[in-house]
């Protein structure tokens, strides 16, 4: 199982640059940022691109209901993101999420030679990702639910006569009491969003239980062992106490692959 590492796109530029460099040096397969609200995740990802040479660069994900394909293409080109390393994540809430994602992926493919990753929570979006995407990004799920979701993705790809998309899953990672409290705050915010609330009801778990809270690198490794065989790549979304360079470097080192 491969490992990626992810930061909040609004992190300080020195945090993104230093963490991306370290993630590549430590053997992480990918480095990701999100695209929250008015914050331009593509600009944040460009910082990481400028500091690395090999690691794949993911954005998880751009909401198609607020930023359409033309704007996304313009952003990728404006920031000269390396298409051969880019994992371009897109998604959409309801209503009309399936139609919007299907049309959005088609429009992006017509203009960019990049891998398209679709964010999926429920089984219908997982099946669509299998039909049209190069990858699927799960979020706030358990290893068992991720396995079931991956099966849906692969079955849909097989039915469509295409290669199975790569299955990624965001897994939030916190070390220490202060970071654990921030993870709980973030979990509470997501639980208040209807789509995610329904997701947690399907899972039958509390939101924070989908993340990893640990005190030592050994505890992180033990928690990650539960994910082996569930997905192709776990993307560890950093939750730190202070969001400093030191905090994030400590976390990316504690969870280093292998």
For each residue, the residues with C-beta under 8 A, 3 or more apart:
1: 224 227 228 229 230 231 232 233 234
2: 29 30 232 233 234 257
3: 28 29 224 233 234 235 236 255 257
4: 23 28 29 30 31 32 56 58 168 233 234 235 236
5: 19 23 28 30 31 32 235 236 238 252 255
6: 31 32 33 34 58 60 170 235 236 237 238
7: 11 15 16 19 32 33 44 237 238 248
8: 11 33 34 36 238 243
9: 33 34 35 36 39 40 41 44 45
10: 36 39 44
11: 7 8 15 16 19 33 44 243 248
12: 15 16 243 245
13: 16 17 47
14: 17 18 245
15: 7 11 12 18 19 243 244 245 248
16: 7 11 12 13 19 20 33 44 47 48
17: 13 14 20 21 47 48 50 51
18: 14 15 21 22 245 248 249
19: 5 7 11 15 16 22 23 31 238 245 248 249 252
20: 16 17 23 24 31 47 48 51 52 55
21: 17 18 24 25 51 52
22: 18 19 25 26 249 252 253
23: 4 5 19 20 26 28 31 52 55 252
24: 20 21 28 31 52 53 54 55
25: 21 22
26: 22 23 252 253 256 257
27: 256 257 258
28: 3 4 5 23 24 31 55 252 256 257
29: 2 3 4 55 56 233 257
30: 2 4 5 55 56 57 58 87 168 233 235
31: 4 5 6 19 20 23 24 28 48 52 55 56 57 58
32: 4 5 6 7 57 58 59 60 87 89 235 237
33: 6 7 8 9 11 16 41 44 45 48 58 59 60
34: 6 8 9 41 59 60 61
35: 9 39 40 41 42 59 60 61 62 63 67 89
36: 8 9 10 39 41
37:
38:
39: 9 10 35 36 44
40: 9 35 43 44 75
41: 9 33 34 35 36 44 45 59 62
42: 35 45 46 59 62 72 75 76 78 79 81
43: 40 46 47 75 79
44: 7 9 10 11 16 33 39 40 41 47 48
45: 9 33 41 42 48 49 57 58 59 79 81
46: 42 43 49 50 79 80 81
47: 13 16 17 20 43 44 50 51
48: 16 17 20 31 33 44 45 51 52 55 57
49: 45 46 52 57 79 80 81 82 85
50: 17 46 47
51: 17 20 21 47 48
52: 20 21 23 24 31 48 49 55 57
53: 24
54: 24 85
55: 20 23 24 28 29 30 31 48 52 85
56: 4 29 30 31 85 86 87
57: 30 31 32 45 48 49 52 81 82 85 86 87
58: 4 6 30 31 32 33 45 86 87 89 117 137 168 235
59: 32 33 34 35 41 42 45 62 87 88 89
60: 6 32 33 34 35 87 89 117 119 137 139 168 170 235
61: 34 35 89 90 91 117 118 119 137
62: 35 41 42 59 67 72 88 89 90 91
63: 35 66 67 90 91 92 93
64: 67 68 69 90 91 92 100 101 104
65: 92 93 100
66: 63
67: 35 62 63 64 71 72 75
68: 64 71 72 104 107
69: 64 72 73 104 107 108 111
70: 73 74 107
71: 67 68 74 75
72: 42 62 67 68 69 75 76 88 90 108
73: 69 70 76 77 108 111 112
74: 70 71 77 78
75: 40 42 43 67 71 72 78 79
76: 42 72 73 79 81 83 86 88 112 114
77: 73 74 80
78: 42 74 75
79: 42 43 45 46 49 75 76
80: 46 49 77
81: 42 45 46 49 57 76 85 86
82: 49 57 85 86
83: 76 86 112 113 114
84:
85: 49 54 55 56 57 81 82
86: 56 57 58 76 81 82 83 114 115
87: 30 32 56 57 58 59 60 114 115 117 135 168
88: 59 62 72 76 108 112 114 115 116 117
89: 32 35 58 59 60 61 62 117 118 119 137
90: 61 62 63 64 72 101 104 105 108 116 117 118 119
91: 61 62 63 64 97 101 118 119 120 137
92: 63 64 65 96 97 100 101 104
93: 63 65 97 195
94: 97 195
95:
96: 92 99 100
97: 91 92 93 94 100 101 125
98: 101 102 124 125 128
99: 96 102 103
100: 64 65 92 96 97 103 104
101: 64 90 91 92 97 98 104 105 118 125 128 132
102: 98 99 105 106 128 132
103: 99 100 106 107
104: 64 68 69 90 92 100 101 107 108
105: 90 101 102 108 109 116 118 132 133
106: 102 103 109 110 132
107: 68 69 70 103 104 110 111
108: 69 72 73 88 90 104 105 111 112 114 116
109: 105 106 112 116
110: 106 107
111: 69 73 107 108
112: 73 76 83 88 108 109
113: 83
114: 76 83 86 87 88 108
115: 86 87 88 134 135
116: 88 90 105 108 109 132 133 134 135
117: 58 60 61 87 88 89 90 133 134 135 136 137 168
118: 61 89 90 91 101 105 125 128 129 132 133 135 136 137 165
119: 60 61 89 90 91 125 136 137 139
120: 91 125 126 128 129 136 137 138 149 153
121: 125 138 139 140 141 195 196 198 199
122: 125 126 198 199 202
123: 126 127 149 152
124: 98 127 128
125: 97 98 101 118 119 120 121 122 128 129
126: 120 122 123 129 130 136 149 152 153 156
127: 123 124 130 131 152 153 155 156
128: 98 101 102 118 120 124 125 131 132 133 156
129: 118 120 125 126 132 133 135 136 153 156 165
130: 126 127 133 136 152 153 154 155 156 157 158 159 160 164 165
131: 127 128 156 157 159 160 162
132: 101 102 105 106 116 118 128 129
133: 105 116 117 118 128 129 130 136 165
134: 115 116 117 165 166
135: 87 115 116 117 118 129 165 166 167 168
136: 117 118 119 120 126 129 130 133 149 153 165 166 167 168
137: 58 60 61 89 91 117 118 119 120 168 169 170 235
138: 120 121 141 146 149 167 168 169 170 231
139: 60 119 121 169 170
140: 121 170 187 190 196 199 200 207 210
141: 121 138 145 146 149 169 199 203 210
142: 145 146 203 205 209 210
143: 146 147 226 227 230
144: 147 148 230
145: 141 142 148 149 202 203
146: 138 141 142 143 149 150 167 169 227 230 231
147: 143 144 150 151 229 230 231
148: 144 145 151 152
149: 120 123 126 136 138 141 145 146 152 153 167
150: 146 147 153 154 167 230 231 232
151: 147 148 154 155
152: 123 126 127 130 148 149 155 156
153: 120 126 127 129 130 136 149 150 156 157 164 165 167
154: 130 150 151 157 158 164 167
155: 127 130 151 152 158 159
156: 126 127 128 129 130 131 152 153 159 160
157: 130 131 153 154 160 162 163 164 165
158: 130 154 155 161 164
159: 130 131 155 156
160: 130 131 156 157
161: 158
162: 131 157
163: 157
164: 130 153 154 157 158
165: 118 129 130 133 134 135 136 153 157
166: 134 135 136 232 233
167: 135 136 138 146 149 150 153 154 231 232 233
168: 4 30 58 60 87 117 135 136 137 138 231 232 233 234 235
169: 137 138 139 141 146 227 230 231 233 234 235
170: 6 60 137 138 139 140 235 237
171: 210 211 212 227 234 235 236 237
172: 183 186 210 211 212 236 237 239
173: 211 212 214 220 236 237 238 239 251 255
174: 179 180 182 183 211 212 213 214 239 240
175: 179 213 214 215 220 240 250 251 254
176: 179 180 215 241
177: 180 181
178: 181 182 241 242
179: 174 175 176 182 183 213 239 240 241
180: 174 176 177 183 184 213
181: 177 178 184 185
182: 174 178 179 185 186 239 240 241
183: 172 174 179 180 186 187 208 211 213 239
184: 180 181 187 188 208
185: 181 182 188 189
186: 172 182 183 189 190 239
187: 140 183 184 190 191 206 207 208 210 211
188: 184 185 191 192 207
189: 185 186 192 193
190: 140 186 187 193 196 207
191: 187 188 196 197 200 207
192: 188 189 197
193: 189 190 196 197
194: 197 198
195: 93 94 121 198 199
196: 121 140 190 191 193 199 200 207
197: 191 192 193 194 200 201
198: 121 122 194 195 201 202
199: 121 122 140 141 195 196 202 203
200: 140 191 196 197 203 205 206 207
201: 197 198 204
202: 122 145 198 199
203: 141 142 145 199 200 210
204: 201
205: 142 200 209 210
206: 187 200 209
207: 140 187 188 190 191 196 200 210
208: 183 184 187 211 213
209: 142 205 206
210: 140 141 142 171 172 187 203 205 207
211: 171 172 173 174 183 187 208 239
212: 171 172 173 174 220 223 224 236
213: 174 175 179 180 183 208
214: 173 174 175 217 219 220 223 254
215: 175 176 219
216: 219 220 254
217: 214 220 221 253 254 255 256
218: 221 222
219: 214 215 216 222 223
220: 173 175 212 214 216 217 223 224 254 255
221: 217 218 224 225 255
222: 218 219 225
223: 212 214 219 220 226
224: 1 3 212 220 221 227 228 234 255
225: 221 222 228
226: 143 223 230
227: 1 143 146 169 171 224 230 231 234
228: 1 224 225
229: 1 147
230: 1 143 144 146 147 150 169 226 227
231: 1 138 146 147 150 167 168 169 227 234
232: 1 2 150 166 167 168
233: 1 2 3 4 29 30 166 167 168 169
234: 1 2 3 4 168 169 171 224 227 231
235: 3 4 5 6 30 32 58 60 137 168 169 170 171
236: 3 4 5 6 171 172 173 212 255
237: 6 7 32 170 171 172 173
238: 5 6 7 8 19 173 248 251 252
239: 172 173 174 179 182 183 186 211
240: 174 175 179 182 243 244 247 248 251
241: 176 178 179 182 247
242: 178 247
243: 8 11 12 15 240 247 248
244: 15 240 247 248
245: 12 14 15 18 19 248 249
246: 249 250
247: 240 241 242 243 244 250 251
248: 7 11 15 18 19 238 240 243 244 245 251 252
249: 18 19 22 245 246 252 253
250: 175 246 247 253 254
251: 173 175 238 240 247 248 254 255
252: 5 19 22 23 26 28 238 248 249 255 256
253: 22 26 217 249 250 256
254: 175 214 216 217 220 250 251
255: 3 5 173 217 220 221 224 236 251 252
256: 26 27 28 217 252 253
257: 2 3 26 27 28 29
258: 27
